[in-house]
Amino acid sequence: MRASDAERERVAEVLREAVAEGRLQMEEFEQRLDATYKARTHSELEPLVRDLPAPGGVVAPVGQGGSPARTGSTVVDWAARVGGPATSTGAFAFWGGFRRKGTWTVARKFTAFAMWGGGEIDLREARFEDREVVVRCFTIMGGMQVTVPPELDVEVRGIGIMGGFGDRASGEGIPSPGSPRVRITGFALMGGVDVERKRTKAEKERERERARQLKKGSGED
C-alpha cells in the first residue's frame, strides 16, 4: 500500500525523538530521515522505526499496512494566524492557471474555479479570516491542487463527475489545539481536485536542524 505524507511525517517524528534521546547517531538519523521522505510504500517505512520506541519510551506501534500509529503533532500558534481581513476571496482560471501560496489570508468563503486550466491553493503558511473557513473548488476539464499542513483541521466533501475529487487529507495528520476548521467542498466535472497534507521544504529543513541541535545539546558527537 502506498504511504501518505502524513504517515511519512509520523515516522519522521519517531526518528527525531530517537536522535534526541541518543538512540540514533546523527549519521544514521539523517540516512533514515532521507529514506523516510523518499519512501513510497508502507513496506519501505516500517523497517525505519521497527527497532525504535515512540515518544514517551513505548515501542513504536505499527498501524495498518505497517505505518506507525499517531504519536503527536507539531504545536502551531494558530491564534496568530486567525483574524484580519481576507487578502483573497476567490480565484479564476480559464485557459490558464492561478496560484494562492505563502502568507495570504483565506476568506471565510473562498471560491476557486478552473475551466480548461488549473490552479494551486496552498494553505501551509496561510492565515485565516475566521476559525470556520469554507474553500469551494469547482473545475471543468481542468485540475486543482489543494495543499494543507498536517496540523490543520480539514474536512473534504467534494464530488467528482466523470472526474475525481481526491481526498488525501481527511483522517490524516493530527490537528493541533486552536486549529481553524477548513471545509473543502465543490465538484470536478471531467477534471480533478486533489487535497493532500504536506510540509514545506523549509519546515523539513528546520526539523533536521532542530534534531542536530538536540543531538549537539546532549553532548554526543
N, C-alpha and C positions, 0 to 999 in steps of 0.2 A: 504494500500500500504506500502511496506517495505521502511524504511528510509535508506539513504546513509550516508557514513561517512562525506561527505561534509555538508549534512543537519544537522547532529549532531553538527558539528563544528560551524555552523551558530547560532544554539540555544545556544551553549556554549558562543559565543561572546556576545549575548544579556545578558546572566546571568552575565558575567564578568563586563560588563558595569553597570549593575544594582547594583551589590555589591559595585562597586567603587563610585556610586552616593548615596549610603546609602539606596537604595530601598529594599535591601535584607540584613538580618542579615547573618553573616558568616555561622552559623549552617545550615540555610535554603539554602544558596547558595551551600554549599557542598553537601547537600542532593539532590538538583535539578541537580547539575553537575554530580553526580554519576548516577542519573536516566537518564540523557541525554546520557551518554556513554553506558548505558545498554539498551537503547530504541532500539527496532527493527522495529517499525512501526510509521507512521506519527501521528496516533491517540495517541501514547504514548508521542510524542514530543510536540504536540500542547498545552496541559494544562500547561506545564512547563514555557511558556512565554506569556500565554494569558493575564495576568494581568500586563505585563511589557512593557515599551516603548523601541523602538530600539535606538541605539546610536544616540544622537542628540536631544532626547526629543520627538520623534514622536512615537506614539503607534506602536509596532512591527507589520509589515504587515505579513499576513499569505498567503503563496503561495498555489499552487495546492496541494491537499492532506493534507493540514493543516501544512505544513512546513513553517517556517519563510522565508520571501524573503531575498535576499542577502543584507547584511548591511556593508560589508567591508572585508578587508583581512589583514593578518599579513605582515608587511614590512620585506623583506628579502634583505640582501646585496648580490645581485647576482653578482655584479662586482667582488667581492672577490672569487666567485665560478665559474667564467668563464675564461678559458685560461689555458695554461700549457699543457704539454704532457699527452696523454692518458695513463692510467695505465692498461687499458684492452680494446681490440678491439673486443672481442668475447668470447663466452662460448660454451661448448660442453658437452653433457651428453648422454651416451649410456649404458643402463642397470645401470644407476646410477643417480647422480644429481650434480648440480653446484649452487653456490651462489655468487652473487655480492652485497655486502652490506657495509654500513659505508661510509667512506670518500674517496672512489675510484673516479677516473676521467674517465668519459664516453667518448669514441672516437666519432668523427664526424659521423662515421658509425659503429655501434655496431651490430654484428650478433650473435644471440643465436640459438642453435639447440639442440633439445632433442628428442631422439627416445627410446621408452620403458624406459623412465626415466623422470626426472623432473628438474626444475630449478627455482631459485628465483632471480629477478632483482629488487633491492631496490634503488630508486633514491632520497629518502628523505634527505639524508645527502651527496649526491654525488656532485662532481664537474663536469664541462663540458668543453670539449676541445674547443668547439666553441658555438656561440649563436644559431646555427642551427644544431640540432642533429637528427639522424635517428636511431631508435632502431628496428632491424628486428628480429622477433621471429618466428621460424619455429619448429613445433612439430609434430611428427608422433607417434600415440599411446602413447602419453606422456602428460605431463602437465607443464605449466609455469605460474608463478605469477609475475606480474609487479606492484610495489607499488610506487606511486608518491605523493608528498606533495600537499596540497590544493592550494599553491601559484604558482605552476609551470604551464606554458602554454603548454598544451598537446593536441595532435590530434591523434585519433586512427582510423586506416584504415586497419583492418585485415579481413581475410576471414576464415570461418570455413567450412570444407568439411567433412561431416559425423562427425562433431565435433563442437566446439564452439570457437569464438573469442570474449570474453566478454568485453564490454566497460562500466565501471562504473566511467569513468574519464571525458569524453567529456561533456561539459555543466555543470559540477560540479566545485566547488571551484571558486576562483577569482584570476587569475594570477596577481602577484604584479609587479610594474614597474621594467623594466630591465630584466624580466624573459627570459631565453633562450627558444626557441621553440623546443619542442621534438615531433617528429612524430613517432608513434609506428605502424609498419606495419608487414606483414607476413601472415602465414596461419597455421591452425591447422587441420591436417588430422587424423580423428579418435582419436582426443585428444582435449586438451583445452588450451587456453591462456586467462588469466583474468587480466584486468587492472583496478586498483582502487586507489582512493585517501584516504590517511590515515596519521594521525600524529603519531609520535613515542611516546612511553610511557614517555620518558624523557621530550618531549615537553609538554605533557599534565600535567605532574607534575610541570613543570616550570610555566605554566599558572595558576595552582592552587595557587602556591606560590606567583605569582605576584598579584593575586587577594587578597590574605591575606595581602600582604604588602600595597596595595592600601586602604584596609579597615582599617588597622592599622594607616596609614597616615592620614586618615580622622578624627582620634581622637575618633572613636566609639569603644566600647568594642566588 
